[in-house]
Amino acid sequence: MAHQETIDLNPPTPPDQRQISLEIDDSQAKAFYTNFCKVSSSAEELILDLALNQAPLGSSPSGKVRIEQRIVMSPYTAKRLAQLLTSSIQRHEQALGPIETDIGKRLQQNARG
């Protein structure tokens, strides 16, 4: 049985503050696939630029990748997102095995069988 770890990404609530319950409405959300991410930051924000790289094994014919989505967030939200993504990837790898991020190694593994 895979071990699952729960990470509380919210800071402790002081006793004099009441809990707020949020209902999440994703009915207008649009799915977007990305295989390219550029990160930049300033003292007050972190910016994720997301795109679809049409030629992930080499440069695109034009040498350009068009940014399709930009996400701007505070460093605090970025850190919570990083913790959540790390936890999710760890659970994924525990259940399904290591994720190889080097495309060259993945191609070699696939060629071997």
SEKEKOL-429471 format. One line per field, with one value per residue (C-alpha): residue in three letters; chain; x, y, z. Coordinates in steps of 0.1 Angstrom, whole numbers, plus 5000, padded with zeros to 4 digits. Example, Ala and Ser with C-alpha at 12.3 -4.5 7.8 and 13.67 -1.06 7.14 Angstrom:
// SEKEKOL-429471
code: (ALA SER)
unit: (A A)
X: (5123 5137)
Y: (4955 4989)
Z: (5078 5071)
//
This chain:
// SEKEKOL-429471
code: (MET ALA HIS GLN GLU THR ILE ASP LEU ASN PRO PRO THR PRO PRO ASP GLN ARG GLN ILE SER LEU GLU ILE ASP ASP SER GLN ALA LYS ALA PHE TYR THR ASN PHE CYS LYS VAL SER SER SER ALA GLU GLU LEU ILE LEU ASP LEU ALA LEU ASN GLN ALA PRO LEU GLY SER SER PRO SER GLY LYS VAL ARG ILE GLU GLN ARG ILE VAL MET SER PRO TYR THR ALA LYS ARG LEU ALA GLN LEU LEU THR SER SER ILE GLN ARG HIS GLU GLN ALA LEU GLY PRO ILE GLU THR ASP ILE GLY LYS ARG LEU GLN GLN ASN ALA ARG GLY)
unit: (A A A A A A A A A A A A A A A A A A A A A A A A A A A A A A A A A A A A A A A A A A A A A A A A A A A A A A A A A A A A A A A A A A A A A A A A A A A A A A A A A A A A A A A A A A A A A A A A A A A A A A A A A A A A A A A A A)
X: (5000 5014 5021 5002 5013 4990 5005 4985 4993 4974 4990 4975 4944 4945 4917 4901 4895 4867 4871 4860 4845 4849 4829 4849 4831 4852 4824 4840 4876 4893 4918 4952 4981 5016 5050 5070 5072 5093 5095 5105 5101 5104 5104 5066 5055 5063 5053 5048 5046 5031 5032 5030 5065 5057 5092 5102 5132 5148 5142 5109 5112 5107 5129 5100 5075 5043 5033 4996 4990 5006 5000 5011 5011 5026 5057 5036 5011 5041 5056 5024 5020 5055 5048 5016 5032 5061 5037 5016 5047 5060 5026 5026 5061 5053 5023 5037 5075 5101 5094 5124 5125 5155 5138 5169 5169 5131 5136 5164 5142 5113 5136 5148 5113)
Y: (5000 5034 5059 5091 5123 5152 5187 5215 5244 5269 5287 5282 5303 5325 5317 5351 5346 5324 5298 5307 5280 5285 5268 5264 5269 5256 5256 5283 5269 5261 5233 5241 5217 5230 5214 5246 5269 5300 5315 5350 5370 5402 5410 5410 5385 5353 5349 5316 5318 5287 5275 5245 5239 5223 5209 5197 5176 5206 5241 5251 5260 5297 5294 5309 5296 5316 5322 5311 5317 5339 5333 5360 5352 5363 5345 5331 5315 5303 5286 5269 5258 5244 5224 5211 5201 5184 5164 5154 5143 5122 5104 5098 5084 5062 5047 5046 5048 5076 5103 5109 5145 5141 5135 5119 5092 5087 5081 5056 5038 5036 5022 4994 4983)
Z: (5000 4990 5018 5014 5030 5037 5037 5052 5029 5050 5079 5114 5120 5150 5175 5170 5132 5119 5092 5057 5035 4997 4971 4939 4906 4877 4852 4831 4834 4801 4799 4784 4777 4782 4777 4781 4811 4817 4852 4860 4892 4911 4948 4948 4922 4904 4867 4849 4811 4796 4760 4737 4722 4688 4685 4720 4706 4689 4680 4663 4626 4635 4666 4686 4712 4715 4752 4755 4792 4819 4855 4880 4917 4950 4963 4991 4967 4945 4975 4984 4948 4948 4979 4965 4932 4950 4971 4941 4921 4950 4953 4915 4916 4946 4927 4891 4893 4887 4862 4838 4828 4804 4770 4756 4784 4779 4742 4749 4775 4750 4723 4746 4753)
//
